[in-house]
Amino acid sequence: MVLLLTAGLAFAKGYEVSKKAGDYDVALTFDRNPPIAGDNMVNIVIKDAAGIVVKDAQVKVEASMPAMPGMPPMSNKTEATAKGDAYEAKLALSMSGPWNIAVKITRAGKSASM
C-alpha cells in the first residue's frame, strides 16, 4: 500500500526540463508527466545571465512531431502570457507520443530558442 502511494506521488509531479537559450536559463514545466493528448499547461521561468527573472519578453511555445508511417508531421504553436515571475501557455497536443518542444524568447529585438 505504501509503494502505491509513493508511486502515485512520483507521477503527480509535472514534467520538468531546464536548458540554456542564448544567454538565458529556461525552466519549462508541464502540468502532467507525461504530457497528454489534449490541453497541457506549460509554465516557463526565464532568467538572464545575472540570474534575474525576465518578465518583459515575448515567449512562444511550439510542439512538433515528425512524420510517421501513414501520418503527416504535426505541429502546434501558442503564445505564453506573463504571470508573476513566469510565463504560462496552454499547449494542445493532438495525440500522445514523442513531441519536440521548442521555446522562442524575443526580448529587446533579439531572439533565442531552446
Backbone as ProteinMPNN parsed JSONL, in Angstrom:
{"seq_chain_A": "MVLLLTAGLAFAKGYEVSKKAGDYDVALTFDRNPPIAGDNMVNIVIKDAAGIVVKDAQVKVEASMPAMPGMPPMSNKTEATAKGDAYEAKLALSMSGPWNIAVKITRAGKSASM", "coords_chain_A": {"N_chain_A": [[0.825, -1.191, 0.0], [1.928, 1.258, 0.767], [3.872, 1.528, -1.219], [2.307, 1.927, -3.517], [1.151, 4.419, -2.973], [3.437, 6.024, -2.869], [4.357, 5.722, -5.507], [2.212, 6.922, -6.825], [2.487, 9.569, -5.941], [4.93, 10.195, -7.088], [4.318, 10.227, -9.812], [2.584, 12.328, -9.859], [3.904, 14.7, -10.07], [4.78, 17.284, -12.347], [6.173, 17.292, -15.716], [9.487, 18.294, -16.085], [12.028, 20.402, -17.454], [15.209, 21.896, -17.908], [17.091, 24.262, -19.679], [19.612, 26.004, -21.617], [19.089, 28.996, -23.444], [20.475, 30.832, -25.591], [21.706, 33.546, -23.828], [20.071, 33.035, -21.728], [18.667, 31.204, -18.954], [16.384, 28.682, -18.975], [13.526, 27.303, -17.573], [11.242, 24.83, -17.975], [8.049, 23.617, -17.352], [5.658, 21.12, -17.542], [2.248, 20.545, -16.701], [1.515, 17.926, -16.494], [2.846, 14.585, -16.395], [3.521, 11.891, -18.216], [3.066, 14.509, -20.736], [-0.253, 14.916, -22.065], [-2.59, 13.845, -24.665], [-4.464, 16.47, -25.824], [-5.268, 19.411, -23.884], [-2.497, 20.917, -22.304], [-0.948, 22.504, -19.626], [1.687, 24.798, -19.583], [4.436, 25.99, -17.839], [6.81, 28.518, -17.738], [9.914, 29.62, -16.747], [12.186, 32.193, -16.98], [15.51, 33.229, -16.782], [17.98, 35.778, -16.785], [21.498, 36.259, -17.69], [22.555, 37.178, -15.299], [21.033, 35.934, -13.453], [18.591, 37.02, -12.901], [15.079, 37.149, -12.939], [13.312, 37.193, -15.958], [10.839, 39.288, -17.144], [9.791, 40.666, -19.248], [9.577, 39.665, -21.858], [8.668, 38.329, -25.096], [7.172, 35.289, -25.472], [7.063, 32.223, -27.094], [5.709, 28.988, -27.615], [6.306, 25.94, -29.2], [5.146, 22.874, -30.352], [6.147, 19.968, -32.0], [5.798, 17.123, -34.103], [7.467, 14.647, -35.824], [6.91, 13.304, -39.162], [5.32, 10.139, -39.462], [5.001, 6.654, -40.42], [2.262, 6.598, -42.52], [1.244, 8.918, -41.437], [1.126, 12.469, -41.461], [3.539, 15.109, -40.666], [3.079, 16.881, -37.554], [2.141, 19.91, -35.86], [1.943, 22.485, -33.36], [1.453, 25.748, -32.251], [1.758, 28.208, -29.685], [1.245, 31.198, -27.814], [2.84, 32.371, -24.931], [1.762, 33.846, -21.851], [2.613, 36.436, -19.539], [2.848, 35.775, -16.081], [3.15, 36.594, -12.953], [6.317, 35.668, -11.811], [6.784, 34.134, -14.008], [5.94, 32.626, -17.197], [2.972, 31.52, -18.797], [1.372, 29.0, -20.732], [-1.13, 27.434, -22.745], [-0.943, 24.432, -24.209], [-2.007, 22.545, -26.819], [-1.971, 19.209, -27.561], [-2.317, 17.007, -30.219], [-2.187, 14.271, -30.128], [-0.919, 11.511, -28.17], [2.566, 10.754, -27.606], [5.938, 11.069, -28.992], [6.823, 14.247, -28.787], [8.489, 17.152, -29.986], [9.571, 19.931, -28.239], [9.796, 23.381, -28.456], [10.976, 26.517, -27.33], [10.671, 29.9, -27.938], [12.192, 32.916, -27.342], [11.789, 36.34, -27.338], [13.266, 39.385, -26.869], [13.906, 42.767, -26.383], [14.334, 43.107, -29.138], [15.956, 40.955, -29.827], [16.33, 37.452, -30.423], [16.101, 34.182, -28.938], [16.332, 30.643, -28.72], [15.211, 27.518, -27.365]], "CA_chain_A": [[0.0, 0.0, 0.0], [2.828, 2.408, 0.809], [4.503, 1.641, -2.53], [1.346, 2.518, -4.45], [1.033, 5.836, -2.653], [4.684, 6.659, -3.296], [4.348, 5.769, -6.968], [1.229, 7.932, -7.208], [3.066, 10.89, -5.709], [6.004, 10.408, -8.061], [3.734, 10.557, -11.099], [1.786, 13.541, -9.735], [4.76, 15.832, -10.403], [4.796, 17.575, -13.769], [7.403, 17.074, -16.469], [10.333, 19.484, -15.995], [13.304, 20.412, -18.164], [15.906, 23.189, -17.864], [18.103, 24.367, -20.729], [20.063, 27.338, -21.995], [18.617, 29.571, -24.7], [21.34, 32.007, -25.677], [22.183, 33.949, -22.502], [19.009, 32.787, -20.749], [18.386, 29.9, -18.365], [14.947, 28.488, -19.143], [12.95, 26.133, -16.906], [9.945, 24.537, -18.582], [7.332, 22.598, -16.586], [4.312, 20.731, -17.96], [1.448, 20.168, -15.537], [1.332, 16.467, -16.469], [4.007, 13.8, -16.789], [3.876, 12.601, -19.438], [2.004, 15.344, -21.302], [-1.34, 14.105, -22.61], [-3.313, 14.344, -25.83], [-5.392, 17.477, -25.312], [-4.657, 20.624, -23.336], [-1.455, 20.81, -21.29], [-0.476, 23.813, -19.175], [3.139, 24.893, -19.568], [4.959, 27.095, -17.038], [8.159, 28.81, -18.216], [10.65, 30.616, -15.971], [13.358, 32.622, -17.739], [16.44, 34.075, -16.033], [19.064, 36.295, -17.608], [22.839, 35.807, -17.313], [22.803, 37.566, -13.907], [20.13, 35.169, -12.594], [17.389, 37.817, -12.644], [13.909, 36.67, -13.676], [12.908, 38.016, -17.098], [9.383, 39.461, -17.153], [9.401, 41.552, -20.346], [9.866, 39.013, -23.137], [7.597, 37.66, -25.829], [7.537, 33.872, -25.389], [6.23, 31.323, -27.893], [5.984, 27.566, -27.423], [5.899, 25.153, -30.362], [5.275, 21.42, -30.267], [6.147, 19.362, -33.329], [6.003, 15.68, -34.17], [7.851, 14.321, -37.2], [6.046, 12.378, -39.898], [5.458, 8.708, -39.172], [4.324, 5.906, -41.484], [0.826, 6.81, -42.621], [0.821, 10.159, -40.764], [1.94, 13.641, -41.791], [4.066, 15.787, -39.475], [2.092, 17.704, -36.849], [2.713, 20.957, -35.016], [1.021, 23.42, -32.718], [2.155, 26.886, -31.657], [0.96, 29.04, -28.792], [1.978, 32.291, -27.191], [2.751, 32.35, -23.469], [1.472, 35.136, -21.229], [3.317, 36.653, -18.276], [2.062, 35.563, -14.866], [4.108, 36.651, -11.844], [7.714, 35.504, -12.228], [6.839, 33.102, -15.041], [5.038, 32.725, -18.34], [2.125, 30.336, -18.895], [0.756, 28.75, -22.034], [-1.907, 26.203, -22.894], [-0.468, 23.781, -25.424], [-2.872, 21.421, -27.185], [-1.313, 18.15, -28.324], [-3.373, 16.262, -30.902], [-2.085, 12.849, -29.793], [0.205, 11.201, -27.293], [3.729, 10.3, -28.353], [7.165, 11.86, -28.865], [6.742, 15.611, -29.302], [9.618, 18.06, -29.778], [9.074, 21.192, -27.7], [10.722, 24.5, -28.632], [10.562, 27.787, -26.73], [11.332, 31.038, -28.579], [12.152, 34.098, -26.484], [12.168, 37.576, -28.014], [13.381, 40.47, -25.885], [14.714, 43.897, -26.863], [14.666, 42.915, -30.542], [16.814, 39.789, -30.028], [15.638, 36.182, -30.191], [16.843, 32.997, -28.512], [15.454, 29.467, -28.707], [15.676, 26.277, -26.72]], "C_chain_A": [[0.867, 1.252, 0.0], [3.493, 2.607, -0.544], [3.569, 2.273, -3.549], [1.191, 4.012, -4.211], [2.269, 6.588, -3.116], [4.734, 6.772, -4.812], [3.36, 6.813, -7.463], [1.763, 9.331, -7.026], [4.161, 11.195, -6.717], [5.432, 10.822, -9.409], [2.891, 11.825, -11.048], [2.584, 14.775, -10.124], [4.768, 16.033, -11.923], [6.14, 17.281, -14.398], [8.21, 18.363, -16.462], [11.598, 19.309, -16.825], [13.887, 21.817, -18.076], [17.005, 23.175, -18.914], [18.514, 25.819, -20.899], [19.414, 27.718, -23.321], [19.382, 30.874, -24.859], [21.911, 32.313, -24.309], [21.182, 33.635, -21.396], [19.045, 31.352, -20.219], [16.873, 29.756, -18.382], [14.533, 27.197, -18.439], [11.523, 25.974, -17.411], [9.291, 23.411, -17.787], [5.95, 22.375, -17.193], [3.548, 20.302, -16.723], [1.246, 18.66, -15.431], [2.602, 15.772, -16.938], [3.569, 12.357, -16.984], [2.747, 13.528, -19.884], [0.984, 14.457, -22.018], [-1.837, 14.663, -23.942], [-4.397, 15.271, -25.292], [-4.615, 18.651, -24.747], [-3.673, 20.308, -22.216], [-1.041, 22.225, -20.911], [1.046, 23.766, -19.055], [3.521, 26.141, -18.786], [6.415, 27.287, -17.446], [8.764, 29.906, -17.352], [11.937, 30.912, -16.732], [14.204, 33.523, -16.853], [17.554, 34.526, -16.965], [20.409, 35.805, -17.071], [23.187, 36.147, -15.868], [21.901, 36.808, -12.932], [18.853, 35.902, -12.237], [16.252, 37.318, -13.532], [13.517, 37.679, -14.751], [11.382, 38.065, -17.139], [8.881, 40.246, -18.362], [9.714, 40.966, -21.724], [8.578, 38.546, -23.805], [8.03, 36.196, -25.923], [6.536, 33.041, -26.188], [6.677, 29.888, -27.643], [5.468, 26.827, -28.652], [6.151, 23.676, -30.088], [5.235, 20.875, -31.685], [6.418, 17.869, -33.209], [6.354, 15.357, -35.614], [6.85, 13.361, -37.847], [6.362, 10.946, -39.491], [4.754, 7.954, -40.286], [2.806, 6.11, -41.431], [0.328, 8.087, -41.971], [1.719, 11.319, -41.19], [2.558, 14.224, -40.518], [2.979, 16.662, -38.855], [2.819, 18.777, -36.058], [1.6, 21.815, -34.433], [1.859, 24.503, -32.064], [1.203, 27.634, -30.746], [1.852, 30.119, -28.201], [1.757, 32.236, -25.682], [2.469, 33.758, -22.961], [2.187, 35.223, -19.888], [2.358, 36.465, -17.112], [3.043, 35.5, -13.698], [5.535, 36.592, -12.352], [7.87, 34.479, -13.346], [5.934, 33.483, -16.21], [4.23, 31.436, -18.371], [1.531, 30.237, -20.291], [-0.057, 27.473, -21.959], [-1.52, 25.616, -24.245], [-1.319, 22.546, -25.688], [-2.085, 20.438, -28.047], [-2.394, 17.259, -28.917], [-3.325, 14.762, -30.631], [-0.932, 12.641, -28.822], [1.365, 10.721, -28.159], [4.89, 11.253, -28.19], [7.067, 13.228, -29.554], [8.053, 16.341, -29.032], [9.037, 19.39, -29.323], [10.158, 22.25, -27.86], [10.121, 25.742, -27.982], [11.363, 28.884, -27.41], [11.099, 32.266, -27.714], [12.607, 35.295, -27.306], [12.131, 38.692, -26.98], [14.328, 41.527, -26.438], [15.211, 43.664, -28.291], [15.561, 41.73, -30.838], [16.048, 38.524, -29.672], [16.606, 35.099, -29.75], [15.851, 31.848, -28.45], [16.088, 28.332, -27.927], [14.901, 25.12, -27.269]], "O_chain_A": [[0.559, 2.212, -0.706], [3.664, 3.746, -0.979], [4.009, 3.082, -4.366], [1.107, 4.785, -5.165], [2.161, 7.67, -3.694], [5.116, 7.815, -5.342], [3.645, 7.521, -8.429], [1.523, 10.199, -7.865], [4.301, 12.338, -7.152], [6.002, 11.681, -10.083], [2.515, 12.35, -12.096], [1.998, 15.799, -10.474], [4.763, 15.066, -12.684], [7.128, 17.05, -13.701], [7.679, 19.422, -16.798], [12.168, 18.22, -16.895], [13.16, 22.807, -18.157], [17.758, 22.208, -19.029], [17.861, 26.734, -20.399], [19.218, 26.879, -24.2], [18.978, 31.904, -24.319], [22.532, 31.451, -23.687], [21.438, 33.947, -20.233], [19.403, 30.417, -20.935], [16.159, 30.612, -17.859], [15.11, 26.135, -18.676], [10.702, 26.882, -17.284], [9.906, 22.367, -17.569], [5.168, 23.314, -17.341], [4.135, 19.753, -15.791], [0.843, 18.168, -14.377], [3.34, 16.298, -17.77], [3.275, 11.667, -16.008], [1.602, 13.359, -19.463], [1.321, 13.382, -22.512], [-1.543, 15.804, -24.299], [-5.159, 14.89, -24.404], [-3.451, 18.861, -25.086], [-3.973, 19.538, -21.304], [-0.807, 23.058, -21.788], [1.614, 22.824, -18.501], [2.993, 27.224, -19.039], [7.176, 26.319, -17.493], [8.199, 30.993, -17.234], [12.685, 30.0, -17.085], [13.694, 34.464, -16.245], [18.015, 33.768, -17.819], [20.457, 35.032, -16.114], [24.027, 35.478, -15.266], [21.99, 37.011, -11.721], [18.107, 35.458, -11.365], [16.44, 37.092, -14.727], [13.405, 38.875, -14.481], [10.717, 37.03, -17.166], [7.678, 40.473, -18.494], [10.075, 41.698, -22.646], [7.542, 38.391, -23.159], [9.127, 35.9, -26.398], [5.326, 33.14, -25.988], [7.866, 29.61, -27.481], [4.342, 27.052, -29.096], [7.233, 23.286, -29.649], [4.386, 21.274, -32.483], [7.161, 17.417, -32.337], [5.629, 15.743, -36.53], [6.059, 12.705, -37.169], [7.509, 10.593, -39.216], [3.981, 8.553, -41.033], [2.162, 5.825, -40.421], [-0.878, 8.332, -41.945], [2.937, 11.165, -41.27], [2.145, 13.872, -39.413], [2.073, 17.125, -39.547], [3.961, 18.59, -35.638], [0.481, 21.861, -34.945], [2.856, 24.214, -31.401], [-0.001, 27.692, -30.995], [3.068, 29.955, -28.105], [0.629, 32.074, -25.215], [2.888, 34.743, -23.57], [2.348, 34.222, -19.19], [1.217, 36.926, -17.143], [3.689, 34.476, -13.478], [5.923, 37.372, -13.222], [8.978, 34.007, -13.601], [5.264, 34.515, -16.199], [4.74, 30.374, -18.012], [1.231, 31.241, -20.938], [0.273, 26.55, -21.215], [-1.743, 26.228, -25.289], [-1.35, 21.617, -24.881], [-1.596, 20.788, -29.121], [-3.289, 16.805, -28.203], [-4.303, 14.056, -30.874], [-0.07, 13.508, -28.678], [1.168, 10.329, -29.309], [4.845, 12.15, -27.348], [7.214, 13.328, -30.772], [8.657, 16.17, -27.973], [8.116, 19.916, -29.948], [11.3, 22.044, -27.451], [8.918, 25.987, -28.072], [12.591, 28.818, -27.46], [9.962, 32.613, -27.394], [13.684, 35.271, -27.902], [11.122, 38.917, -26.312], [15.422, 41.209, -26.904], [16.355, 43.979, -28.618], [15.904, 41.506, -31.999], [15.23, 38.512, -28.752], [17.776, 35.095, -30.135], [14.672, 32.05, -28.162], [17.309, 28.203, -27.841], [15.128, 23.979, -26.867]]}, "name": "protein", "num_of_chains": 1, "seq": "MVLLLTAGLAFAKGYEVSKKAGDYDVALTFDRNPPIAGDNMVNIVIKDAAGIVVKDAQVKVEASMPAMPGMPPMSNKTEATAKGDAYEAKLALSMSGPWNIAVKITRAGKSASM"}
